[in-house]
Amino acid sequence: MKWTLRLALVAMVAAILAPASVLHAAEPFDLQQYKGKVVILDFWASWCVPCRRSFPWLNEMQAKYASDGLVVIGVNLDNDATEARLFLQEFPPEFEIVYDTDKKLAREYDVIAMPSSYVIARDGSIHERHLGYKVKLQAEYEAAIISALHDKEKLDE
């Protein structure tokens, strides 16, 4: 009885602390729903040290450019969902999180480093790809976002 109560409490706390927009493995992810938006697909894992530095910056970019059409989506590649949840409690995202448990998205985007970020243009094409995350390159990363946000010509073609 005590274990059942403890598990129920843990589940309730996890549900309360989880980010508001989380797609679970059973829910399909469709990039087409974001057509007309600039999307950052950021592949991350709980064991990735640079990911810990990138999350606050991704939150900042989401807040700064959301009104211009930016959508940040974090794609988790952890095998253990508990580790991912603990990471998210420590580094709460202000953007959508997708769990890629079968690694289908990771294979589709040929992810070879952690984190791997893809700036997806408004027309769905890859505008730029960044492997890893370095604080000293934040201006370069942000310039790629701004470039994609201002590149409306591709969408109009």
N, C-alpha and C positions, 0 to 999 in steps of 0.2 A: 504494500500500500504506500509506504513512504517513497519508494522508487518511482512509482507511478505519479505521485504528486510532484516530486522533484522534476521528472521529465516534462510534465505539463507546465511547470513554472519556467523551465529552461526554454521550452517552445514558445511560451507567451513572451518572454523577454526577448528572444531572438526575433519574433515577429514585430515587436514594438521598435526594436533598434534597427531593423533592416531598412534599406533605402526604399523610398516610396515606389519607384518604378524599376522593378526587377522582373525580367523575363526568365522563367525557369526552363529547363531543358525540354519539357514537353511542349512548350509554346514555340511555334516557329518564328524565326527572325527573318524579316523581309526588308531589305534595304530599299526596295521600290517605294515603300510607304513614306520615305523621306525625299523623294524626287522633288527638286526645286529648292532643297536645303543643302547647305554644306555640312557634311558629316565628318567628325573625327571618329574613326574606329580605333580604339586603343586596346590592344591585346595585352593582358596583364595576368600576373599570378601572385599569390600571397608571399611566396618565397623570394620574389624579385625586389632587391633593394632599390634600384632606380625607380620602380613603380611607386614606392613610398614617397619619393620626391616629386613624381609627376602628378599625383592625384590633386594636391592643392593647386597646382598650376592649371590643370584641366578644369577644376571648379572655377577658377578665376576666368578662364577663357569662355566657359559656358555662360557665366554671369555677364561678362563684358560684351559678348557678341550674339547672344541668343536673339535679341531683337533684330539683328541683321540677317538671321536665318541659320545660325550655327546650332548644330545638335551634336553633343558629345555622347558617345556610347562606349562604355567600358565592356570589353569582352573577356570574361574570366576563363582561364584555362586550367584551373586547379582540378586535381582528381578528387580532392577532399573538400566538399562544400563547407564543412565546419571551418576549415582554415580560411577559406574565402570570406565567410561571415565575420570571423575574428578580425581579419584585415579591414573589412568595411566598417567595423565598429571603431577601429583605431583611426582610419582615414575615410571618414564618411563622404561619399560622393554626392554631388549635387547634379548628377546626370544619370542617365539610364544605365543599368547593368544587365548584361546578357550572360548566361552561363552556357559555354560551349563545351558541354561534357563529352560529346562525341568527337570533338576537334574538327568538325566539318568546316566551320568558318576559318579556322586556323589553316587548314589545308587549302581552302579556296584562295586565301590571301598569301599563301606561301610564307607563313610566319616562321622566321628563323632566329629571332632574338627577342628578349624581354626587356622592356616593353617594345612592341612594334606598333607604330601609329600610322594610320592611313588617312590622309585628308582626301575625302571624296567630294568631287565637284558636284554642282547642282544637277548635272546631267547623269550622274552616277559613275562617271569615270574617275580613276585614281589621279588626283591632282599632284600628290606628293606622298612619299613614304619616308618614315624616319625609323631607324633601328636604334634601340636604346633610348636613353634620356639623359641629357646633360644640362644642368642648370645654366651653364655659360652659353648654351645655344638657344635659350628661350626666345630671344629676339628673332632668331632665324625661323623657329617653329611658328611664332606668331605672324611673321611676315608671310609664310605660306598660307595661313588661315585667311589673312586679309586679302591676299592675292585671289584665293578661291572665292571669297565673298564678293569681290568686285568683278570677277570674271563671269558676267552674265551673257556674254556673246555666245558661248557654247550652248546655253539653254535656249536661246532664241533661234538657233540654226535649225 
